[in-house]
């Protein structure tokens, strides 16, 4: 009917080990799910690379358009104000 102190202590230690093992498994499972969530898929990474390339090309096109506009504006200025003495 009554259990000895030793048997109760043994039971409590086993129970504590079970709880610690369950907590450890839960931590490991959360760690695995976090790692898989953090790393984007290959498709997403490929889209990011393509997107960066498109941004670079777009900036170059904007620079060329701005340079062409400056050149055209300078040419129009020279047509309106010819150099004296030429």
C-alpha positions in Angstrom: 0.0 0.0 0.0 2.6 2.5 1.0 5.7 2.9 -1.1 9.1 3.4 0.3 11.0 6.7 -0.2 13.5 4.9 -2.5 10.8 3.7 -4.9 9.0 7.1 -5.0 12.3 8.8 -5.7 13.1 6.3 -8.4 9.7 6.8 -10.0 10.2 10.6 -9.9 13.6 10.5 -11.4 12.3 8.3 -14.3 9.4 10.7 -14.8 11.8 13.6 -14.9 14.0 11.8 -17.5 10.9 11.2 -19.6 9.9 14.9 -19.4 13.5 16.1 -20.3 13.6 13.7 -23.2 10.3 14.9 -24.5 11.4 18.5 -24.1 14.6 17.7 -26.0 12.7 16.1 -28.9 10.4 19.1 -29.1 13.4 21.5 -29.2 15.1 19.4 -31.9 11.8 19.4 -33.9 11.4 23.2 -33.6 15.1 23.6 -34.7 14.6 21.5 -37.8 11.4 23.3 -38.8 13.0 26.7 -38.2 16.0 25.8 -40.4 13.8 24.7 -43.2 11.7 27.9 -43.0 14.8 30.1 -43.0 16.3 28.8 -46.2 14.4 29.8 -49.3 13.8 27.2 -52.0 16.0 26.9 -55.1 13.2 28.5 -57.2 13.0 31.5 -54.9 16.8 31.9 -54.9 16.9 31.7 -58.7 14.2 34.3 -59.0 16.2 36.6 -56.7 19.3 36.2 -58.9 17.3 37.0 -62.0 15.7 40.0 -60.3 19.1 41.4 -59.3 20.2 41.0 -62.9 17.1 42.9 -64.1 17.7 45.7 -61.7 21.3 46.1 -62.9 20.2 46.1 -66.6 17.5 48.6 -65.7 19.9 51.0 -64.0 22.3 50.8 -67.0 19.4 51.7 -69.4 18.4 54.6 -67.2 22.0 55.9 -67.2 22.1 55.6 -71.0 18.8 57.4 -71.4 19.9 60.2 -69.1 23.2 60.5 -71.0 21.3 60.6 -74.4 18.9 63.2 -73.0 21.9 65.4 -71.9 23.6 65.0 -75.3 20.3 65.9 -77.1 19.8 68.9 -74.8 23.4 70.1 -75.4 22.9 69.8 -79.2 19.7 71.8 -79.1 21.5 74.5 -77.1 24.3 74.7 -79.6 21.8 75.0 -82.5 20.0 77.8 -80.7 23.2 79.7 -79.7 25.8 79.3 -82.4 29.3 80.2 -81.6 30.3 83.7 -82.6 33.2 84.0 -85.1 32.8 80.6 -86.7 
